[in-house]
Every structure is written in C-alpha cells, then in structure tokens.
Amino acid sequence: MQQEMSTWYAVYTKARWEKKVADLLTRKNIECYCPLNPVERQWSDRRKVVSEPLFKSYVFVRVPESRKWVVRETEGIINFVYWLGKPAVIPDQEIELIQRFLREYKHVTVEQFPLHQNDLIEVTSGPLMHQRGRIIEVGKNKVKAQLSSLGYTLVATIPATEVIVIGNPASTLVY
C-alpha cells in the first residue's frame, strides 16, 4: 500500500484560538505548526515574556488529502484558507523559512506590504495573471490598475491580494 503524500495548508481559527487548535490537532496526531513569537508584556505589577501567535487566527497543518475532514472537524477551526477556490497549499520551504526566521531573529512582526498609487505591479492570479500595469487607485481591499496591452488601456479592479509591486517610479532614477 502506498502512503499518501502530506501537504501543508493554512487553517483559519476562531479569534485567539491558535494555541488551543494546535494542541487539539496534536492530540489527533495531526502535524501542525503554530508559529509563536516571544513578546514582552507589561502588567501593572510585572513584566512577562509571553508567546503570541505570529499569524493571528492561522495555524498550519500538514495532512494528506484523505485526512482533511479530521482537520475540519476540530473545534476552533473555521475552515481551510482558500486561494482560487481550493485550499491554499503552503510549500515546505515557506514553513521552513518561517521556522528559521523565528529561530534566528527576535521581535518578529508580520506586515502587509503597502500598495501606492503609481506603483508598477504584476497580477499574480485570476484571469489577468502575469499582466503588468500601474496602480491608479487604492481602495480598502481592491486596487484599480491600468493594464496596457495591444495599444489599448484596460482598467481593472483587482483584489489587493492578487498583485505584487514590481517597482515604484518615484524610487527609480531615469538618466
């Protein structure tokens, strides 16, 4: 009998349930990873270093396809994190990078990269994947990008999660 391949996925948890979910998954013999960051907290009577989840409401699980239902049935888990209609697969290298980063650095924070008007971007998913353009407007969760091809200008409203910044004209010098 051939052993099924396990893959890393991200699961979305109830607020402040990351450690509880990781413990419940461990009890079910499911490999999981809840990246914890040591943070110093001040109370009125003392100072203490506590371990806080690096990614709020996320835990990573490594399971074969056939055991996803066990993960879904775990108390505190809302659902898998989806990307393009499928549970998002996290490459092993990214999990290893997070682990190494937390081992080697203190005071780690997670930040979303800001998008600014006039940034040069590339669309990373969806029907406009691999198209390049310029941001003409930034909204709360969407960006409006001008995509030029074939001599026409297409203006598309794209979820901010589907673009990467490839340059900013204000930061590049032209000679």
C-alpha positions in Angstrom: 0.0 0.0 0.0 1.4 3.4 -1.0 1.5 6.1 1.6 -0.4 9.3 0.7 1.6 12.5 0.3 1.1 15.1 3.1 0.8 18.8 2.2 1.0 21.9 4.3 -2.2 24.0 4.4 -3.3 27.1 6.4 -6.4 26.9 8.5 -8.4 29.8 9.8 -9.2 29.6 13.5 -11.6 31.4 15.9 -10.0 34.5 17.3 -7.3 33.8 19.9 -7.7 30.0 19.5 -4.4 29.4 17.7 -2.6 27.6 20.5 -5.8 25.6 21.5 -6.3 24.5 18.0 -2.6 23.4 17.7 -3.0 21.4 20.9 -6.2 19.7 19.7 -4.6 18.9 16.3 -1.5 17.4 18.1 -3.8 15.2 20.2 -5.4 13.9 17.0 -1.8 13.0 15.7 -2.0 15.7 13.0 1.2 17.5 12.3 0.7 21.2 12.8 2.7 24.4 13.2 1.6 27.5 15.1 4.4 30.0 14.8 4.9 31.6 18.2 6.7 34.9 18.8 8.1 35.8 22.2 6.7 39.2 23.2 7.3 41.2 26.3 4.1 42.3 28.0 3.7 44.8 30.8 1.1 44.4 33.5 0.5 46.8 36.4 2.5 44.6 38.8 5.0 42.8 36.5 6.7 42.3 33.1 6.5 39.0 31.4 7.6 37.4 28.1 4.6 35.6 26.5 4.4 33.6 23.3 1.9 35.1 20.9 0.9 33.6 17.5 2.8 35.3 14.7 -0.1 35.0 12.3 -3.4 35.9 14.0 -6.2 33.3 13.6 -3.9 31.0 11.5 -2.4 27.6 12.1 -0.5 25.5 9.5 -1.4 21.8 9.2 0.3 19.0 7.2 -2.1 16.4 6.2 -2.9 14.1 3.2 -6.0 14.9 1.2 -7.9 12.0 2.8 -7.5 13.4 6.4 -8.7 17.0 5.7 -12.0 16.1 7.2 -10.4 15.4 10.6 -8.9 18.9 10.5 -12.3 20.5 9.6 -14.0 18.7 12.5 -11.5 20.1 15.0 -13.1 22.5 17.5 -11.9 26.1 16.9 -11.2 25.7 13.2 -13.4 27.7 11.0 -12.1 26.4 7.6 -9.1 26.0 5.4 -7.7 29.2 3.9 -8.8 29.1 0.2 -6.9 30.5 -2.8 -8.5 30.4 -6.2 -11.3 28.2 -5.0 -9.0 25.5 -3.4 -7.4 25.1 0.0 -4.2 27.1 -0.2 -1.1 24.8 -0.4 1.9 26.2 1.6 5.2 25.0 0.2 7.5 23.2 2.6 10.2 25.9 2.0 7.9 28.6 3.3 7.2 26.7 6.5 10.9 26.1 7.0 11.6 29.8 6.3 9.2 30.9 9.0 10.7 28.4 11.4 14.3 29.5 10.7 13.3 33.2 10.8 11.7 32.8 14.3 14.8 30.8 15.5 17.3 33.4 14.3 15.5 36.7 15.0 13.8 38.3 17.9 10.9 40.8 17.8 9.5 39.5 14.5 6.4 41.1 13.1 4.2 40.4 10.1 3.2 43.3 7.9 1.3 43.5 4.7 3.1 45.4 2.1 1.5 48.7 1.2 0.2 49.5 -2.3 0.5 53.0 -3.5 -0.8 54.9 -6.5 1.6 54.8 -9.5 3.3 51.6 -8.2 4.2 49.2 -11.1 2.5 45.9 -10.3 2.1 42.4 -11.7 -1.1 40.4 -11.2 -0.4 37.1 -9.5 -3.7 35.2 -10.1 -7.0 35.3 -11.8 -7.8 36.0 -15.4 -5.3 38.8 -15.6 -2.5 36.7 -14.2 1.1 37.8 -15.3 -0.2 41.1 -16.7 1.7 44.1 -15.7 0.4 47.6 -15.1 0.2 50.7 -12.9 -2.0 51.3 -9.9 -4.3 54.2 -10.5 -6.4 54.0 -7.3 -6.0 52.1 -4.0 -9.2 51.1 -2.1 -9.6 49.2 1.2 -9.4 45.7 -0.3 -9.1 46.4 -4.0 -6.7 48.2 -6.3 -7.7 49.7 -9.7 -4.9 49.0 -12.1 -4.3 50.3 -15.6 -3.1 47.4 -17.8 -1.8 48.4 -21.2 -1.6 45.9 -24.0 -2.2 45.9 -27.7 -2.4 49.7 -27.7 -5.4 49.8 -25.5 -5.8 50.7 -21.9 -7.7 48.3 -19.7 -8.7 49.4 -16.3 -9.4 46.5 -13.9 -10.4 46.4 -10.2 -8.4 43.7 -8.7 -8.3 42.3 -5.1 -5.1 43.7 -3.4 -4.1 40.1 -2.6 -3.7 39.3 -6.3 -1.0 41.8 -7.1 2.7 42.3 -6.3 4.7 45.5 -6.5 7.5 45.3 -9.1 8.6 48.9 -8.8 7.7 52.5 -8.0 8.6 55.2 -10.4 9.3 57.6 -7.6 12.0 55.3 -6.3 13.7 54.8 -9.7 16.0 57.3 -11.3 15.9 57.9 -15.0 19.1 59.1 -16.7 
